[in-house]
Structures are given as C-alpha cells and as structure tokens.
C-alpha cells in the first residue's frame, strides 16, 4: 500500500491535515483522492467545525501539481483538441462518471486527464459547500495546484519569509486547471488577476496580502498556532450559519443580484430557525435589556465573547 500523503490530526473541533508527498511535495491525483475521502467523511461528521490544511515539509505548502502527471494525462488524449471539443468531451466524461464504478475505468482510459480535472473541481466545490471552515496555513511555496488549493479554502494565512504563491502555468503553455482562473478573479478582481496570470507572476507573502490573495501573514513559528486559534474560534460558529454564509458568498455572489438575494434570504431563514440561533438571539436580547444605555455592543469585553464564540453554545442542538 502506498504511503498516505494526507496526515490527519485532531484537536477538539479542529482537524489538521498535513500534506506530505516527499521529496518535492507535489500535489498528485492520489493526494486529491485522499482529500476527497477526507471531505466525504467530514460531510457526515458534526464533531468537526474547522479544518486546517498545511504542508508537512518546512517551507513548502504544495510546490505545484506534479507536472509529469499532467504531461502523461495530456499525451493520453492524443491529437490536439479545440476548447469546444474539450468541452464536449468533459461533459461526456462527467456524465459517465456518475455511472457506479465507472470512474476507475475512466481514470485508466485516454480521458483520464479529463476525469482528474473534474475530480479536483468537484473536491474544491464540496469544500466550499461544507458546513466547516477551511483554513489554509500556507507554510511556504504554493504554486499552481498549491495556490488553487489555498484559494479553495475560506481563510488563508501565510508564513512570512522567502516564499512565493501564485499561478505561473502560462509559462508552461497551459492555464490553471484546478479552478485558479475563477477563484483568483474572485479574490483579486478581473484585471489584476488576469495580469498576474498572463505574466506568470508569483507573489511574496506581503505582496499576497496587499493583493488580497491571502488574508494575513504570521511568523513561521507562529503560523500553525495562529491557524489553529482561528480554526478553533470559527469552529464554534453555528454549522448551519457557516454553510448558509458560504453558500451566499460562493454561490449567491456570482449570480445576478436578485438571485443572490434569494440565496441570502433562504440561508438567513434556515440559520434563524435553528435552536442555536434562537438561544443566541434570546441571550443577546437579554443583554440589550440589561444594558444601561441599550448598547451592549459598546462593551468591548462582552462583544469579544460573542466574536470568540464563547457567549452562547452555537454547536449543540
């Protein structure tokens, strides 16, 4: 049995997944499969509220997807194809994948590369739909697929140092294939993202924060602690509210405004109907009534408890 490339640890409601594929820590189809199995398990596990993804080697999150594996996948396709032909083939492969037992056969066939693209896209979408918060603790180099995995996470924290993050695929005659073109645009805006990808430019941690690619940086020896503290805090949020908020942002915000507002309304009603929300709303209303000026939000210590998720149990029930 091959060594596992995703090493799992657990701390309370936080699960840590260390990405470990020596010697270069490339992402591979095997690693994607392990992440897919992890996400499948998480879909049925209410005891986990957040996931931290980080690289196992020092100074490397994920170098990039294994280029040799990409080359082999493209060679199996054979002749040069147009985007129209590729689109038709992808739709056919996607339909075939839904047949029980078919995916393994497809992976070993000439359309294996198409099957792998669909697999990684679906994995990242499932991460976006989960009622868990994904935190990328980017401890070093994160190019290509490593950057795309980070972009599929909800929170991104990067170690300070001589590291780079970005999508340089165009320098190899290809484009990002694991969702990078779509998620980078959503993070940076269309013009900035397009220029960055056309140039194949990769960013330092400080440049990544300035651009909006990562949320913040941390000292290398503090990175995992900060990611764990963030994950533990967000794991105390209502899972229904987390799922609704992610759906409103990832799905609703890409739709025309009236449709996006519908997604928001539906998520609001679903979250507000839960016992957790009723407990929290009731507790906060009581604090408003007790406050001398009716403004408990001006009490910094009190509001810190709400922000930290310790004022009311939002998880049970």
PyMOL commands that set and color helices and strands:
alter all, ss='L'
color gray80, all
select helices_A, chain A and resi 29-42+67-77+83-97+102-107+112-129+145-152+169-172+180-188+190-199+205-211+223-234+239-250+252-254+257-272+275-290+296-298+300-308
alter helices_A, ss='H'
color red, helices_A
select strands_A, chain A and resi 6-11+14-19+50-55+59-62+133-138+140-143+155-159+165-166+202-203+216-218
alter strands_A, ss='S'
color yellow, strands_A
deselect
rebuild
show_as cartoon
